[in-house]
């Protein structure tokens, strides 16, 4: 028995870098690698895939809106047909580098504003799933359980895995609390406790107080969080000590 531990990686661009990807890849079991739209460039994609394969970490395509300036965190009105094409393009781009490194893209996880939009909007969710199936019907989708992303995947037989967040609080209805809300981003101690709570009992902290149910096969530690690597190490050590070792979901 165990649980997957994932992180969003490869999120630099050109001379700009975010986080310590090499160190984080020593900790996580799955890597959501940016595909060049919200972050990432060909050289970063190649390097991050190579590092992941060296460490036996599963590669996922972290697809987002075409929004480098906003880091993919701005809501954009992208037609479903265009979103389908952009998703397919991003998966294929990352898969080329994954295969050059000796593996392949195993799953897809939307990023930022697209993650939230597709969780609520079935047309966006269907567009992402359609692109996945065009590329490889066996690709898995990682996202928030009980949302339109899960419904779209299950409707066509795409494997779906629920995701929980160690370092983010939730709204009472089980969605991620907006980053601007007080208490939305958790410190290291709270993140370690929340990761264990999600893995053991499927419960996470609510910004309204108390807890909320979170069904998760994988737990995310954001690579851009303060002291993210040390936080991830503590989470993995705590899970290991609790008999819940990190293992890939794909």
C-alpha positions as CSV (number, residue, x, y, z in Angstrom):
1,X,0.0,0.0,0.0
2,X,1.2,3.5,-0.8
3,X,0.4,6.8,-2.4
4,X,1.8,8.7,-5.4
5,X,3.7,12.0,-4.7
6,X,3.8,14.4,-7.5
7,X,5.1,17.9,-8.3
8,X,4.8,20.5,-11.1
9,X,8.3,20.7,-12.7
10,X,10.2,22.1,-15.6
11,X,8.5,25.5,-15.1
12,X,11.3,27.8,-16.1
13,X,11.7,29.5,-19.4
14,X,15.0,30.5,-21.1
15,X,17.3,32.0,-18.5
16,X,14.5,32.1,-15.9
17,X,14.4,29.2,-13.5
18,X,11.8,28.1,-10.9
19,X,12.5,25.6,-8.1
20,X,15.1,22.9,-7.8
21,X,13.8,20.2,-10.2
22,X,16.8,17.9,-9.8
23,X,16.3,17.8,-6.0
24,X,12.6,17.4,-6.3
25,X,13.0,14.5,-8.6
26,X,14.9,12.7,-5.9
27,X,11.7,12.8,-3.8
28,X,8.6,12.5,-5.9
29,X,7.3,9.4,-7.8
30,X,5.5,11.4,-10.6
31,X,6.5,14.6,-12.4
32,X,4.1,17.0,-14.1
33,X,6.3,18.6,-16.6
34,X,5.4,21.9,-18.3
35,X,4.9,21.7,-22.0
36,X,5.9,25.2,-23.2
37,X,2.6,27.0,-22.9
38,X,2.4,28.3,-19.4
39,X,6.2,27.6,-18.8
40,X,9.0,25.4,-20.1
41,X,10.9,25.5,-23.3
42,X,12.5,22.7,-25.5
43,X,15.8,22.6,-23.6
44,X,14.1,22.6,-20.2
45,X,11.6,19.9,-21.3
46,X,14.5,17.7,-22.6
47,X,16.5,18.2,-19.4
48,X,13.6,17.6,-17.0
49,X,12.5,14.4,-18.9
50,X,16.1,13.1,-18.8
51,X,16.4,13.7,-15.1
52,X,13.0,12.0,-14.5
53,X,13.9,8.9,-16.4
54,X,17.3,8.6,-14.7
55,X,15.4,8.5,-11.3
56,X,12.6,6.3,-12.4
57,X,10.0,9.0,-12.0
58,X,6.9,8.8,-14.1
59,X,6.4,11.6,-16.7
60,X,3.1,13.5,-17.0
61,X,2.2,16.3,-19.4
62,X,1.3,19.4,-17.5
63,X,-0.8,21.1,-20.1
64,X,-2.0,24.7,-19.7
65,X,-3.4,27.8,-21.5
66,X,-1.0,29.5,-23.8
67,X,0.0,32.2,-21.2
68,X,3.7,32.5,-20.5
69,X,3.2,36.1,-19.1
70,X,0.5,35.0,-16.7
71,X,2.1,31.6,-15.8
72,X,-1.1,29.9,-17.0
73,X,-3.0,31.3,-14.0
74,X,-5.2,33.7,-15.9
75,X,-8.7,32.5,-17.0
76,X,-8.8,32.6,-20.8
77,X,-11.8,32.1,-23.1
78,X,-10.4,29.4,-25.4
79,X,-12.9,27.6,-27.7
80,X,-13.1,23.9,-27.1
81,X,-11.8,23.0,-30.5
82,X,-8.8,25.2,-30.0
83,X,-8.2,23.8,-26.5
84,X,-8.3,20.3,-27.9
85,X,-5.6,21.1,-30.5
86,X,-3.4,22.9,-28.0
87,X,-3.7,20.0,-25.6
88,X,-2.7,17.5,-28.3
89,X,0.2,19.7,-29.3
90,X,1.5,20.0,-25.8
91,X,1.3,16.2,-25.1
92,X,3.1,15.4,-28.3
93,X,5.9,17.9,-27.7
94,X,6.7,16.6,-24.2
95,X,6.3,12.9,-25.4
96,X,9.1,13.5,-28.0
97,X,11.5,14.5,-25.2
98,X,10.3,11.7,-22.9
99,X,10.9,9.1,-25.7
100,X,14.4,10.6,-26.4
101,X,15.1,10.0,-22.7
102,X,13.9,6.4,-22.9
103,X,10.3,6.6,-21.6
104,X,7.0,8.2,-22.6
105,X,4.3,10.4,-21.3
106,X,2.1,8.3,-19.0
107,X,-0.6,10.8,-17.9
108,X,-1.9,14.4,-18.3
109,X,-2.6,17.0,-15.6
110,X,-4.0,20.4,-16.5
111,X,-2.3,23.4,-15.0
112,X,-3.5,26.4,-13.1
113,X,-6.5,28.2,-14.6
114,X,-7.1,25.4,-17.0
115,X,-7.2,22.9,-14.1
116,X,-10.0,24.9,-12.4
117,X,-11.8,25.7,-15.6
118,X,-11.9,22.1,-16.8
119,X,-13.0,20.9,-13.4
120,X,-16.1,23.1,-13.7
121,X,-16.8,23.2,-17.5
122,X,-17.6,19.9,-19.2
123,X,-16.8,21.3,-22.7
124,X,-13.2,22.1,-21.6
125,X,-12.9,18.7,-19.9
126,X,-14.1,16.9,-22.9
127,X,-11.6,18.8,-25.1
128,X,-8.7,17.7,-22.9
129,X,-9.9,14.1,-22.8
130,X,-10.5,14.0,-26.6
131,X,-6.9,15.2,-27.2
132,X,-5.6,12.6,-24.8
133,X,-7.4,9.8,-26.6
134,X,-6.3,11.0,-30.0
135,X,-2.7,10.8,-28.8
136,X,-2.9,7.6,-26.8
137,X,-6.1,6.0,-25.5
138,X,-4.2,4.6,-22.6
139,X,-3.1,7.9,-21.2
140,X,-4.4,8.6,-17.7
141,X,-5.9,11.9,-16.4
142,X,-4.9,13.3,-13.1
143,X,-7.2,15.9,-11.5
144,X,-9.7,16.8,-8.8
145,X,-12.1,13.9,-8.1
146,X,-15.8,14.3,-8.5
147,X,-15.5,17.1,-11.0
148,X,-16.2,17.5,-14.8
149,X,-12.7,16.2,-15.5
150,X,-13.4,12.9,-13.8
151,X,-16.9,12.7,-15.5
152,X,-15.4,13.4,-18.9
153,X,-12.7,10.7,-18.5
154,X,-15.0,8.1,-17.2
155,X,-17.6,8.7,-19.9
156,X,-15.2,7.5,-22.6
157,X,-13.1,5.0,-20.6
158,X,-10.0,7.1,-19.9
159,X,-8.3,6.1,-16.7
160,X,-8.8,8.8,-14.0
161,X,-6.9,9.4,-10.8
162,X,-7.8,11.9,-8.1
163,X,-5.3,14.4,-6.8
164,X,-5.0,16.1,-3.4
165,X,-2.7,18.9,-2.4
166,X,-0.5,18.9,0.6
167,X,0.3,22.6,0.6
168,X,-3.1,24.1,-0.2
169,X,-6.3,24.5,1.8
170,X,-9.7,23.8,0.3
171,X,-13.1,25.5,0.2
172,X,-16.0,23.8,2.0
173,X,-17.2,22.3,-1.3
174,X,-13.9,20.5,-1.9
175,X,-12.2,22.8,-4.4
176,X,-8.8,24.4,-4.0
177,X,-9.1,27.8,-2.1
178,X,-7.9,30.7,-4.3
179,X,-4.3,31.6,-3.5
180,X,-5.3,35.1,-2.4
181,X,-7.4,33.9,0.4
182,X,-5.9,34.0,3.9
183,X,-4.8,30.5,4.9
184,X,-5.0,29.1,1.3
185,X,-1.3,28.2,1.1
186,X,-0.1,26.0,4.0
187,X,3.3,26.1,5.7
188,X,5.5,23.1,6.0
189,X,4.2,21.7,9.2
190,X,0.6,21.9,8.1
191,X,1.4,20.5,4.7
192,X,3.1,17.4,6.2
193,X,0.1,16.9,8.4
194,X,-2.4,17.4,5.5
195,X,-0.5,15.0,3.2
196,X,-0.8,12.3,5.9
197,X,-4.4,13.1,6.5
198,X,-5.3,12.8,2.8
199,X,-3.4,9.6,2.4
200,X,-4.9,8.0,5.5
201,X,-8.4,9.3,5.7
202,X,-9.1,11.4,2.6
203,X,-9.5,14.6,4.6
204,X,-7.9,18.0,4.0
205,X,-8.1,21.4,5.8
206,X,-10.8,23.8,4.9
207,X,-10.3,27.6,4.9
208,X,-13.7,27.8,6.6
209,X,-12.4,25.6,9.5
210,X,-12.5,21.9,10.0
211,X,-11.9,19.4,7.2
212,X,-13.3,18.5,3.8
213,X,-13.3,15.1,2.0
214,X,-10.6,14.8,-0.7
215,X,-10.4,11.5,-2.7
216,X,-6.8,11.3,-3.9
217,X,-4.6,8.6,-5.5
218,X,-1.8,11.2,-5.8
219,X,-0.6,14.1,-3.5
220,X,0.9,17.2,-5.0
221,X,3.6,19.4,-3.6
222,X,4.0,22.6,-5.6
223,X,7.5,23.0,-6.8
224,X,7.2,26.8,-6.5
225,X,6.2,26.7,-2.8
226,X,8.7,28.2,-0.3
227,X,11.3,25.5,0.7
228,X,9.4,23.1,-1.5
229,X,12.1,20.4,-1.7
230,X,12.5,20.2,2.1
231,X,8.7,20.1,2.5
232,X,8.5,17.2,0.0
233,X,11.3,15.4,1.8
234,X,9.4,15.7,5.1
235,X,6.2,14.5,3.5
236,X,7.8,11.5,1.9
237,X,9.6,10.6,5.1
238,X,6.3,10.9,7.1
239,X,4.4,8.8,4.6
240,X,7.2,6.1,4.6
241,X,7.2,6.0,8.4
242,X,3.4,5.5,8.3
243,X,3.5,2.6,5.9
244,X,2.4,4.6,2.9
245,X,5.5,4.7,0.7
246,X,5.5,6.9,-2.4
247,X,4.7,4.9,-5.5
248,X,3.6,5.9,-9.0
249,X,-0.1,5.7,-9.9
250,X,0.8,4.8,-13.5
